[in-house]
């Protein structure tokens, strides 16, 4: 039924596309198609659906309206990123440039001749660089040629009629078109590198052009494309690479673009080195992406660069590790004080932007916790932390219903700040009250009927709090209240993304004592089992895509809790399994198999890792010294052994299962 619905959605949207002449409606139809493509499981459907979308959208890339052109590129990007590499898409990328263009009709009167993207960009061709085309490909990849031409070639008069938003008199495509083209190129480099590598030299010139632009967005996307290319090259040269040596990009090509107009690697390193230090730590900044790109230079390529360029690359990367260059404590403190003032502004818009800034600033605090140098944490003012906590608490209580975005960022900031607190802060009496007040604000938000995004942020923030081992988790009175709030969310919330965040938070704690009493532990275990049982009880179609992810997260949480269980916990677990054992076993089996089958469960681990999680839980349960005559330990071990035995039999893998079962 789902497959039939998906096919019907494709049919209706493609019919609507052909029948429509309004540019605004066309844009929305194409965006709908992009959303459909991003969510449809093409790896489990018959061929041809993507081919129909692909062939029908190609003519619209030359539509008069820039919004139609941009959305068409977005749709093409969705196609090349779905389940990449997908054999059907591989064939579509290799088809002749004109294939599928005959589908256009009088309903799209503003289209230019379809052969425009056959133009090759300036610079050395693939043949000139002696790099062989991808195996089995006799045609150039028209989509790569198209995206390159959008970035580097002047636009044609035929598509300049309604380029709203482009610079007056600009000879090139508007910025949104160039950004989408760069995104598609990056997606192709990530999912279809064997095909993209044939255009390495031309893509190098594209990146150089992007780095020379004044628009930071163009710089950023150029750097991201460079990073994807670097990652693809590294994958080819890894010891476990399946790419044949004669199919790899020759190392001698990496620094050879310079004589054609500028060395890609040198240009990027030099550009990033001259950026303001304040940009280095900004998320999604051109500087950050440039660092990622420089760090992805293959060792063999780096060694072939001149000595001064090698030193430059190393210097740039070393600078990233210097917190004083990247995010100075005084700069962060000044920024925090400015944000706190703005949180008290009378303007709703100013307060909303300030809350967003506070959330981002506290993300920076967490980033600095992960650096080896502890000086940032030690030097950060405790008084300022108190002020930030108080302001975040007040912001999270704002009653204006228009401020859902505002509230979400406020609770995100609370979670980050409580995670950042050091033992030296927590030991002080002045912090005890503010910590409890902050936790209560998070609890209130988890339980409230606010927007689901706000509740989701609150659950995420609670998980962030649980990552701080210095907090009195398991002993403080507010601990059980926090667990109760998360239990309520995971068992009763209709929004599965909230349930996923709740289950994640409940699985973060690393020690049994942090879960509190035996009764508290049993309540959490029972709640997760209940949530697992309800994971398919939804009538909201939008929630279906999260069912598998929710079950995956709950199974991880249950296995994690088993790996920490004490002897006193076992009777409660046994009792729950006696009532729901078959259901729990079936979902854990799905969880174990999901990685191997590569389905859409969203499992973050490989099948080997998930298998190891269960084995570790089994080993832990087996090590518990249970009282004489106690049957709970044996019953739980039997359940886990049965799960592993089924997986062992179905996969035929040779593991440590027989040894564990004989213990």
C-alpha positions, 0 to 999 in steps of 0.5 A: 500500500505504501509503495502504491501511494508513493508511485501515485504521488510521483504520478500526480506531481509529475502530471501537475508539473507538465500541466502548470504554467504559473512560475510560483506554482511550478516552484512549489510543485518542484519543491514537493517533488524534492521532499518526496524524493528525499523521503522515498525508499528507492532502494526498496522500490522498482526502477523507473520512478527516479528516471521519470522525475529526472527526465521530466525536470531537466528542461526546467533548469533553463526556465525564465524564472530563477526560483523555478531554476533553483528548485529544479537544481534542489530536486536534482540534488535530492536525487543524487543524495538519496541512498547514494550510490544508487545504481539507477542514478549512476545510469542517469548520470551517464546517459546522453545530455539530450536524454529525457528532454523530449518530454517538455511541452507547450506548458513550459514555453520559456525554456531555452534550447536543451543543449546549453549545458554541453559547453565545457568550462574553461580549463584543461579537459579530462582527456588533457590530464590523462585521467580515464573516465569512470569505468563504463561511462562513454558520455560526460556527466551532463549534470557535473558539466551543468553545475560547473557552467552555472558557476563559471560561465556567464549566463545566457540572455534567455534566462535573465528575465526574472532573476530577482535578487541578482546583482544589477548588471551581473554577467553570471547566474544569481547567487542562489543558482550558484549555491545550489549548483555547488551543493549538487557538486558536493553531493556528487563528490560525496556519493559518486566520487568515481564519476566526479574524479573525472572532472577534478581539474575543472572542479579545482578551477570552480573552487578557485573562483569561489574562493575569489568571490566576495560573497561568504556563502559562495566561499563557504560552498566552494570550501565544502566542495573542496572538503568533499573532494579531499575526503573522496581522494583519501578514501581511495588511498586507504589500505582497505579501499576497494578502488583498483590502483589504476582507477585512482586519481594519480597523486601527481595531479593533486598540486598540478593545477597551478600552471593552469591558473592557481593551485587548488590546495595552495589557494585554499590554504593561503586564503584561509590563513588570511581570514580574521581569527574571529572567523575560525571557530564560527560554525559553518563559516568559510574559515571552518570549512577551509580548515576541513578542506586543508586537513583532508589533503592526502599525505602523498599530495602534501609531500609533493607540494613545495616546502613553503606550502607544506609549512603553510598548511601545517601552520593553518591547522596548528592555529586551529588548536590554539584556543587563544587564536580561535575563541578568546575568553575575553571575547566570549565574555564580552559577547555574552554580556552583550547578549544578556543585555539584548535578552531584556530588550522590549522588542520581541524580535531583538529578544528572539535573536538574542536567545538564538545568539545565546544558544550558539554562544553556549555551543561554543562553550561545549566545543572548548570543553573538548580541547586538551587545554583546560585553561578556557574552562578555568578562566571563564568567570563563574559570576558570568555563568550565574548571570547566563543561567539566570537569563536563560531561565527567565527566557525559557519562561517567556509567556509570549506564544509567538516566541517558540523559537525563542524558548527553544534556544533558551532551553538549549542554552540551559542544557549547554551551561549545565553541561559546562559547569565544573566541579569548582562551580558546583561545589559552591553554595551559590550555584546549588540553587541556580542548578535546581532552578535550571533543572526545574525550568527544563522539566517544566518545558519537557512536560509543557504543551509548548511547540514540539520543537521546544519540547524536543530541545528541552529533552536534548538539553536534559541529555546534555545535563546528564553528560556532566559527571560532576552533577549529583545525578542519582542523589539530588532530589531533582534527579527523579523529577527529571527522569519522571519528565522524560518517562512521561515524554517517551511514553505519552508524547505523540511526536516521535522526535520528542520520544527519540530525544527522551530515550536518548537522554535516558541512555546517556548516564554511564553509571548505575548509581546515577539512575537512583533507586531500584524502583526508579531504574525499574520505572525507566526500564518499564517506560522504555518497554512501553514506548517500544510497544507504542512505537507503531501506534500513530495515525500521523503519516509524518511520524511514520518515517521516525518509527524505525529510528525511535525503536532503534533508540529505545533498543539501544537504551534498553541494552545500555541499561542492561549493561549497568544493571545490579543484582537488585534490578534483575527481578524487575527486569525479569517481571517485565520480560515475562509480560513483554519478552516476545515483543522486546526480543523481536524489536531487538532482533530488528535492531541487530539486523538493521545495520547489516541489511542497510534499511531505513531504520536510522541506526547509527551503528554497524551490525557488528557494533550492535551485536557487540552491545548485546554481547557486552550486556550479556557478559555483564548480566552473567558477571552479577553475583545473584543470591542462591535460588534466584532465577532472574539472572538466568531468565534474562541471560536466556532471553539475550542468548536466544536473541544472539543465537537467532542472529548467529544462525541467520548471519552464519557469523563466527563470534564468541556466542558459544563461549558465552552460552556455556558459561 
